[in-house]
Each structure stands twice: as structure tokens, then as C-alpha cells.
Amino acid sequence: MNPPSRAFLTPEADFQGASSGFQKEFRGVDHGPGRPLRLGSYPTPVQHLPTLSTRGCELWVKRDDQTHPDCGGSKVRKLERLLALRPGSRRLVTVGAAGSHHVLATAYFGRRLGLDVEGVLFPQPWTEHALEVLRAAIGAGLRAWPVRSVASVPLAVARRMARGCRFIPPGGSSVAGSMGYVDAARELAAQVRSGLMPEPDTCVVALGSGGTAAGLAAGFTAEGMKTQVVGVCVVRPVWLVRLVASRLAHACARRLGVRLTAVQSAEGRPTRSRLAVDDRFLGAGYGHESPEGRAALRVAEAKAAIVLDPTYTAKAFACALSLVGASAGGAGEGRCILYWHTLSSSPMSRLLEGAPAEDALDPALRRLLFHPQARSRGAA
């Protein structure tokens, strides 16, 4: 079906600013006790990709797409901590774009824990994938509150909290949620020590709300690993994405009782920052495809049987391929790049069973998915 043409979105750059604002405004909200739930299946596998490796550099993938058979991906580890609620907390509210995997996962796992889940949803560019995620979230029991712009989100969240909802931050990226990826870093360190893969020089992961990259950076530091985290930016403004991720990483490190340090040489000299941000593959911004991402998506499917989404993980995989290519010809002899796959590989068809069809969605929800060309015409 043709995507809706109506657009009423404030600039995409507002997204990360709003996310930062939520963390400030609701920083006093309790995120549950320290003991996490067990929602996923671990450890997730590590896999060598020989057809995409070069003489100078091996490419590996950490399969966090397999954290859960029905609703996998990176959100599971964060929600294990964020959904560990105190007795009596039965209603949740979270935030995301119309096609947010975080909102979908919160609805899916929250409902299975007997919780009522509400989501404040803001507009994003239309893709078939985003539409399926929105339909699946409604089918999973989400009570959706559409807003016309990102600027309207804080007030909408405050209203839901005033009615007794407990706040789950965008992307699950509070310190508590990010600690789920400290656990993931420790899991990888154990896999390296057991000989399942070499110690990565670089770990590449998509960077939106910042929690995944932050937790990994803090966890690798605590484990004494040489691995640098490269967060591939999928949202603007880049400077704010970098700031939020850095602050989360330092906060996670403090909770671990360690100092976030640079990657060091064998002689103990600092060589690279622990957490770097790469915005070369961002394209037009959040929710938009990019040429490099489209090419990476095709390569991943054809040569590694890995399914990517076009606006998030495809950009991260494009970065990983670029880093491997830069090491070709022996210049980076012995290097190891790890791509951390954060998109659920579970068939979407399972989550769409019983979900409403597009034309059965509330019109206000359908209008959240706008056609980028229509937005351009409106701006002109």
C-alpha cells in the first residue's frame, strides 16, 4: 500500500534532544531493584564471517538478534533490568517513534508479566518495516498515545505518569538499562577467554539512544579488554548523541567502581578512545535509508544470511564493512572487527498474528508514518 503523505513532524534533530530531556526531567524515577529478570536466552552466539573477512582483518558478528525466539534484539537485555518492578507497579509508559522496536519489546514483555503498557509515539518516515513494527506493538497490547511532534512528548509522558504510570526511558537507555549491556560485555569476554573468537579490536554497534554502546564500553573497560566501541550514529544531532552516550558510559563505569579508560597499547599507552562515534553512514537522518546502508543490507543477506533493517542496523553494518575494507592488503594484519547485531531475527509474522491490518489502525496512528517526500514539500 502507498504510505500516507501527511507530515507534521518537527525537525528530526529534536529526537535526541527530547531523549536527553526525558532523562533529566524523570531522573528521579525508580527503575526497579538491582536483580534483573531473565527474559532472554544467553549467551548469544558469536559467528565468524569468512566471506566478508580479508587477509588483514576478520569480521565477526555477535548474534544478539537471537536473545529471544519471538522478540529478540538488543532491547531484551535492557528490559530485564527495567521491568524488574517493585510490587504494585503495574502500569508502564515509554516513548519512541511509531516504528520503535523498544516500544514493541516493552509491550511484548510487559504484557507477559501482567503489566499494562502505554507508549507515547511520535512521527517517523514510512517504511514497510516501521509499519509492521507499529502493527505488532498494537497487537501485543500497547495502548498508544500518538503526538504530532517530538516537542509534545514530555507533556504527554508527564500526563501518563500523573495517572500512575511508571516511566521506561526511550530505548531503555538509562543507567539501569545500560547495565544490561555491561552484562553483555562480560558475556563476550567469557567467550573470548574460552577461545570461541579472538579478542576484538573494534566492536561496531548502532547508536541511537546510547545505552547499548555505553554499556559495552563500560563493560569492556571493567573486563580489561582492548576493544574500542564504535557507535554508528542513526540520529541527529551527532554532538548530543555523543554526549549522552559518553555520560551513560561514565555512569555505568562508576556503578562498576572503575574509571572509563582509553584503549591502551601493550606498553600501557593510551591509543584510542574507548567509545567513538561514527556519523558517516547517517544519511538524511533518523528513520531514513542511506545508500551505504542499502548496499550493506544486500551484502549481509547475500553473503552472511543476516537480515538487517534499512534505517538502523544496515548503517552499522556498512561501518563494519568499511573498517574491514580499510584493513585490506595487510595494513591491519591480525585485526578483528566485531559487528554487534541488535535487530531481532525472529520472524515478524509471529508478532503480526492477530495484529490489526494497516487500514484497521487508528487514523492518528497511521498518520505517524509519513512520506519523506511529502515532508520535503511541506518544508518548502
C-alpha positions, 0 to 999 in steps of 0.5 A, spaced: 500 500 500 502 507 498 504 510 505 500 516 507 503 523 505 501 527 511 507 530 515 507 534 521 513 532 524 518 537 527 525 537 525 528 530 526 534 533 530 529 534 536 529 526 537 535 526 541 534 532 544 527 530 547 531 523 549 536 527 553 530 531 556 526 525 558 532 523 562 533 529 566 526 531 567 524 523 570 531 522 573 528 521 579 524 515 577 525 508 580 527 503 575 526 497 579 531 493 584 538 491 582 536 483 580 534 483 573 529 478 570 531 473 565 527 474 559 532 472 554 536 466 552 544 467 553 549 467 551 548 469 544 552 466 539 558 469 536 559 467 528 565 468 524 564 471 517 569 468 512 566 471 506 566 478 508 573 477 512 580 479 508 587 477 509 588 483 514 582 483 518 576 478 520 569 480 521 565 477 526 558 478 528 555 477 535 548 474 534 544 478 539 538 478 534 537 471 537 536 473 545 529 471 544 525 466 539 519 471 538 522 478 540 529 478 540 534 484 539 538 488 543 532 491 547 531 484 551 537 485 555 535 492 557 528 490 559 530 485 564 533 490 568 527 495 567 521 491 568 524 488 574 518 492 578 517 493 585 510 490 587 504 494 585 507 497 579 503 495 574 502 500 569 508 502 564 509 508 559 515 509 554 516 513 548 519 512 541 517 513 534 511 509 531 516 504 528 520 503 535 522 496 536 523 498 544 516 500 544 514 493 541 519 489 546 516 493 552 509 491 550 511 484 548 514 483 555 510 487 559 504 484 557 507 477 559 508 479 566 501 482 567 503 489 566 499 494 562 503 498 557 502 505 554 507 508 549 507 515 547 509 515 539 511 520 535 512 521 527 517 517 523 518 516 515 514 510 512 517 504 511 514 497 510 518 495 516 516 501 521 509 499 519 509 492 521 513 494 527 507 499 529 502 493 527 505 488 532 506 493 538 498 494 537 497 487 537 501 485 543 497 490 547 500 497 547 495 502 548 498 508 544 498 515 545 500 518 538 503 526 538 504 530 532 511 532 534 517 530 538 516 537 542 509 534 545 512 528 548 514 530 555 507 533 556 504 527 554 509 522 558 508 527 564 500 526 563 501 518 563 505 518 569 500 523 573 495 517 572 500 512 575 504 510 570 511 508 571 516 511 566 521 506 561 526 511 558 526 511 550 530 505 548 531 503 555 537 507 555 538 509 562 543 507 567 539 501 569 538 499 562 545 500 560 547 495 565 544 490 561 549 491 556 555 491 561 552 484 562 553 483 555 560 485 555 562 480 560 558 475 556 563 476 550 569 476 554 567 469 557 567 467 550 573 470 548 577 467 554 574 460 552 577 461 545 570 461 541 573 468 537 579 472 538 579 478 542 576 484 538 579 490 536 573 494 534 566 492 536 561 496 531 554 497 534 548 502 532 547 508 536 541 511 537 539 512 544 546 510 547 545 505 552 547 499 548 554 502 546 555 505 553 554 499 556 559 495 552 564 500 553 563 500 560 563 493 560 569 492 556 573 497 560 571 493 567 573 486 563 580 489 561 579 488 554 582 492 548 576 493 544 574 500 542 566 501 541 564 504 535 557 507 535 554 508 528 550 514 529 542 513 526 540 520 529 541 527 529 544 531 532 551 527 532 554 532 538 548 530 543 548 523 541 555 523 543 554 526 549 549 522 552 552 516 550 559 518 553 555 520 560 551 513 560 558 510 559 561 514 565 555 512 569 555 505 568 563 505 569 562 508 576 556 503 578 562 498 576 567 502 581 572 503 575 574 509 571 572 509 563 579 508 560 582 509 553 584 503 549 591 502 551 597 499 547 601 493 550 606 498 553 600 501 557 599 507 552 593 510 551 591 509 543 584 510 542 578 512 545 574 507 548 567 509 545 567 513 538 562 515 534 561 514 527 556 519 523 558 517 516 553 512 514 547 517 517 544 519 511 538 524 511 537 522 518 533 518 523 528 513 520 531 514 513 535 509 508 542 511 506 545 508 500 551 505 504 546 502 508 542 499 502 548 496 499 550 493 506 543 490 507 544 486 500 551 484 502 549 481 509 543 477 506 547 475 500 553 473 503 552 472 511 544 470 511 543 476 516 537 480 515 538 487 517 533 493 517 534 499 512 534 505 517 538 502 523 542 496 523 544 496 515 548 503 517 552 499 522 553 494 518 556 498 512 561 501 518 563 494 519 564 493 512 568 499 511 573 498 517 574 491 514 575 494 507 580 499 510 584 493 513 585 490 506 592 488 503 595 487 510 595 494 513 591 491 519 594 484 519 591 480 525 585 485 526 578 483 528 572 487 527 566 485 531 559 487 528 554 487 534 547 485 531 541 488 535 535 487 530 531 481 532 531 475 527 525 472 529 520 472 524 515 478 524 509 474 522 509 471 529 508 478 532 503 480 526 498 474 528 492 477 530 495 484 529 490 489 526 491 490 518 494 497 516 487 500 514 484 497 521 489 502 525 487 508 528 487 514 523 492 518 528 496 512 528 497 511 521 498 518 520 505 517 524 508 514 518 509 519 513 512 520 506 519 523 506 517 526 500 511 529 502 515 532 508 520 535 503 514 539 500 511 541 506 518 544 508 518 548 502 
